[in-house]
Amino acid sequence: MLITQAPKGTEDLLPNDSYKWHYLERNFKKVCDCFGYKEIRFPTFEHTELFERGVGDTTDVVQKQMYTFNDKGGRSITLRPEGTSSVCRSFLQNNLYAEPMPIKTYYDIPCFRYENKQKGRLREFHQFGVEVFGAKGPSIDAEVVSLALTFLQNCGLNDMSVNINSIGCPSCRTKYKEILKDYLRPNLDKLCSTCNDRFERNPLRILDCKSEICHGIAKGAPSLLDYICDDCREHFEGFKKQLDCLGIDYKIDKGIVRGLDYYTKTVFEIISGSFTVCGGGRYDGLIEELGGDPTPGIGFGLGIERLLIRLEDLGVEIPNDELLDLYVIALGEKASDFTYKLTYDLRKNGIKVDIDHMSRSLKSQMKYADKLNCKYTAVFGDNEIEKGTVNVKNMKTGQQTEVKIDDLCEFFKGDNK
């Protein structure tokens, strides 16, 4: 039945796996904090025109992948396919340009694109991202790359390569587009209908087409990097110098153009195996395109599902630090009432503790506690309540420690936590 099936291209996050996501989320926040980035949150949907103007109406995202609908007021609304355009809109709407620069932000969001489901690519997917505004020099480019690398390395990803390129500025690209069109023109009849439409409007998008035939033709095209202007070349050289300064190895990949129209100058990808786990670049003209004053910007997006798949492929185990500290077992009605209140008091003091709600036997409760991977168990009967002490059992070693009931909080807040 459809009502018991999630829509195609979506996945549930089940309770036994949520700790992996929480681990990555905490790790990402911690790294962003260390780099001086602050969290920004924004709506799940925006006016469609924001993405048409920001992402570009010749991109696959806008032409084929957006979830767009009219609301009850007749307004065209789109579920966000990416984060950068929304952050730029927020930057303008909330006058962040009036604050001291640079503005350094990060986010953790779901995004939506209508595409065929494949490994690591869903119609609802989740993304970490950063966006920085106001810094035009190449040092911020290298910082953004280093932030992504630091996070990924902290997650256990150690087989990465950094690929970089420059796609120049609008001035460079105007000249290059004519060179590219001259190259493509003899093969127009072989290009797909979408690329034929792009030929006059934005031939650069042909370089990013997923069609095997178009990709094969585009592979031999002249490189944009060979035609960038002096200013863009100076920026690219500065970017490389800053990466060298940080000790970050990189390769120049002239084929990187990224799939969104707003990119300028620096573009980069971080690769692990055959996976692109992170991609981003500069978008120095996007704020102006959306109606603001010229403001440089740079950022990246990092797919959480793809990262989890890659970590699993490499056998990287994500630590589960969300296990219960204690499972309390009560023998008898008096002990049940006592531990019910005790459990509540422990929880209020930050101890992760649970009790039986299913009327299980003592043996079944111990099996259940073991299945939950609880760190400790404690069995309470009338005797323990009268003495005011209980034996706390380490479920890993089997060792038992007699602890005063009044000291249980201190026991678990100490080294045993």
N, C-alpha and C positions, 0 to 999 in steps of 0.2 A: 504494500500500500504506500502511496506517495507521502501520506502524512507521517509515516515512520521512516522515511528516507530523507537525508539531508539533500539540498539542491546540488546538482552536479557542479563539481569544482570547489566544493566547500568541505571542510573537515571539522569534526568535533575534537576538542582538547579534553581528554579524559583525566579524571582525578589522579590516577597513578602516574601520569606523565607531566602534570602541571609543574612539578618541581623543576623540570628542565627549563621551562620557559621562565620561571621566576629567577632561576640562577642566571640566565642570560640577561634578563631585564635588570637585575641588581648589578651585574657586572658592567653593563653598558652605562647605567647611571653613574656608577662609581668612577669609571674612566672619564666620562664627560665632566663630572665634577672636578676631577684632577686637572682637566684642561680648561676649566673656567667657563663651561657651557651650561646654560640654564634651560630647563624644560619649557616647551611651548605646547599648548593643546589647542585644537581648532576643530570645527565641525566635520562630521563625516561626509556631508554633502555641501556643494557650493553651486553658485550659478554656473550654468554650462559655459557661458562665454569666457569665464576665467580660464578654463582649461583649453578652450579653442584658441585664445590669444596667447596663453602662457606656454602650454605644451606644443602648440602648433597644429593648425588644421590639416596639414599634409602628413602628419605622423600616423603610424599604425594605431597608436593609442586613441587618438581622436577619431580617426576614420572607421576603426573596426572594433575597438575594445571597450568603449565607455558605456557604463550603465546610465542612460539618460532617460528622463521621464518628465512629463508636465505635472506639477502639483495641482492642488485644487483651485489655486488662484491663476492657473494657466501659465505659470512661470516654468521655464526649462531648467531643471535641476539635474545635477550629475553626482553620483557617488564618486568620491575622489579616487582617481587612478594612481595618484602619486602625491607626495607631500609638499614639494617645493613651491608650487603655485599658491597653495593655501597659506604657507608661511609668508610669502611675499604679499599676499592680500592683507594678511594680518599686520604685517610691517607697515603698510600704508594706512590701513583703517585706524590703527591704534597709535599713529604718530611715533612709531619707534625710531624713525629717522631723526627725531629731535633729541634723542638720548645720546650719550657719549658712545662713539664708535670704537671698535667694532661691536656689533650686536651678534652674540654667539649663542645659538639655540640648538636644542636637540629634541627629538620626539620618538614616540613608540606608538605606531598606529596600524589599524587594518586598512588595506586598500582594495580596490575592486576593478578587475579587468575581465572582459568577456573574451576568453581564449580557451583553446582546447586544453583539457587537463593533461598534464604530463608530470614526470618526476620533479618535484620542487616548484611547480608552477600551478597555482590554483586561481580560481576566479575571485575568491576572497583570500588574500594573503596578508602577511604582517611584515612590517618594515621598521627597522631602526633608521634614523636619519639625523643629519646635522645640517644646519644652514648658517652661514656667516655673512653679514652685510657690512660694507663700509671700508674694507681693507682691499686695496687694489694691488699691493705688492705680492711677489711670489712666495713670501715667507708663510702666509696664511694657507696657500695651496699645499705646501709641504706639511704644515701642522695638521690639516684635515686628513691627509693621507696617513700621517703618523698616529692620529687618534684611532682611525679605523684599524690599523695594524696592531696597535696596543691592545685594543679590545679583542680582536681575533686571536692574538697570541695568548692572552689571558684565558681565553676559552679552550685552549689546547690545540689550536690550528697552527702548525709549524711548517707546512709545506707550501707556503704562499709565494707567489711572484707578483710584483707590481709592474703593470704595463701602463705607460704614459704616452700621450700625444698632445699636439696642439692643433686645434681646428681653426685657429685664427679669429679675426674679428669680421664684422659685416663687410668692411672694405676689402679685406683679403678674399673673402668668399665670393664677392661680386665678380672679381676677375677669374677666380678659380672655376666658378660655375660655367663660364663660357668655355673654358678648357675642357671641363668634364663633359659638357654637352657635345663638343666636337668629337670626343672619344666615344660617347654613347650613341651618337646619331646613326652610324651604320648598323647598329644592332637594335634599333627601335622596334622592328617587327618581331623580335624575339623576346622583348621585355613583356612582363605581365601588364594587364590593363591598368592596374594601380600605378605602376611605375611609368607607364606612358602618360598618365595624367600628371604625374609629378615632374615629368621632363621639363616642362616650361615653368611650372610654379615653384618647384624646389628640387632640383636634380640631386642635391646632396642626400635626400632621403632614399634614393635608389641604392646608395652604398649600404644601406641598412636593411634592405629588403630580405625577407626570410625565404623567398623562392630560390630554389637551387639554381635555376637557370639565370635569374637576375644576379644572384650572388656570384656565380661563376664569371659572368660578364664584368661585373663591378670589380672583381678581384684584380684585374689587370689595369684598372684605371690609374691615371697619374695621382700621386699622393698630394693631398692638400698641404701637408707639412713642408713640401718643397716650394710652396708658393706663398707662404705667409709673409706679412710685411715686417719691416725692421723692428717695430715696436713689439709685435707679437713674438718675434724671434728672441728679442732681448728678454721678454718675460719668461719664455720657455727655458732659456739658458739659466736665468735666475732660479727658476723652479728646480732644475736639475742640480744646480749648485747647493740649494738648500737641502735637497734630499741627500746629497753627498755629505753635507755637514752633519746630518742626523745619522749617517751610517746606514741609510736605507738603500738597498740594491734595487735596481729597476731596469726595465727594458723599454726601448722605444718601439711602440707598435703603431705604425702609420695607418693601420686599418681601423683603429678605434675612432668612431664618430659619435657614438651614443645615439639613442633612439628618439631624443626629444629636441625640438627646435631651439630651445632657449640657450643651449650651451655655446660658450665662446672660449677661445684660448685653451686653457688647460682642460683636458679630459683624462680620466684614469680608470683602470679596472684592477681589482685584486682577484687573482685566480688561484684556486686550489684544485689540483687535478684538472678535470674538464669543467669544473664549476666556476662561474663568475660569482663570487660571494659578495662583492661590493663594487659599486660603480658610481662615478660622480664627475664633477667638474665645475668650471666657472660659468656664470650666467650674468655677465656684466650689463646686459641690456634689458633684462627681464623687468626690473622695477620701473624703468622708463616705459617699457611696452605696456605696462598696466596703469600708466598715468602718473607715475611719480617722477621725481628728479633723478637724473643719472646716478646710479648707486651700484658699485661693484658687489658681486655676490658669488659664493661658492658653497658647495655641499656635496653630500653623497647619500645614497640609499643602500640599505643592506637587508636582504630578505631573510627573515628568521627561519622559515621553513627550510629554505635551501641550506642555511648554516647548520641546522640540526641534522639534516640528511648527510651533509659532508662529515660532520663530527662522528656520526654513527658509522659511516663508511670507513673512517680511519680508526675505529675502535676506541674513540675517546669517551671515557666514562664521565658523565656529569655527576658531581657529588650531590647526594640527597641530604640537604641539611634541614629538611622539614619533618623528620621523623618525630614521633611522640617521645617525650622524655619518660613518661610513666604511664603504665596501664594499671588501674586500680581494680582489684578483685575483692568483692565483699561476700562473706559467708554469714548468712542469716539476715533477718529483717533489721535488727538493731544496727549491725554493721553497714547494711545497705543505706539506711538513713544517715548514718554518720559520714560515710564516704561520699555520699551525694553532696553534702555541704562542704566537705573537705576538698573535693574536686573543684568545686566552684571557687573556693578561696585560693587554691593553687593557680587556677587559670587567671584569676585577677592579678596575680603576682608574676604573670608572664611564663608560667610553666605549662608546657604542652602535655596535657593529660587527658585520658579518656576512661570511661567506665562502660560496663555492660548495660545495654538497653534491650537485650533479646532473651533474657531469662536463661542464659546458657549455664551449663554445669561448670564446675571448677576446671575440669580437664579441657572442655571446649573453649573456655575463656583463655586458658594458657595457649592453646593452639592458635586462637584468634590473635592474641597479642604477638605471637611469633610471626604470624602472617603479616601483621602490620609493621614488622621490623621495629617494634618498640625497644628503646634502650634499656628500660627497667620495668619490672613488675613488682607489685606489693600486694600481699594477701592480708586482708583485715578480717578478723573474727572478734568475738567478745573478749578474748584474752588480750589481744593487741590493744583494744580500746581501753581496757582496764589498766594495763601496764603503761600505756602512753608511748609505746615503742612498736616499731614494725620492721620486719626484715625486707630490705630492698634488694631484689635480685638483678644482677647484671645479665641481660639475656644473651650477651655474646660470650662471656667467660663463665657464666654460671655462679660466680662469686656472690655471696650474700652479705650485706652489711646491715647491722642493727642501727636504726636511726630513730631518734625521738620524733614523734609525730609533729610536735611543735617546731622541729628543726628541718622539716622536709623542704621548705622553701630555700633555706640556706644550702642544703645538700645539693639541690638541683641548680641553684644559681652559681655554685662553685665550679670546681673542675669537672664535676660529673654532668654538667649541662650538655 
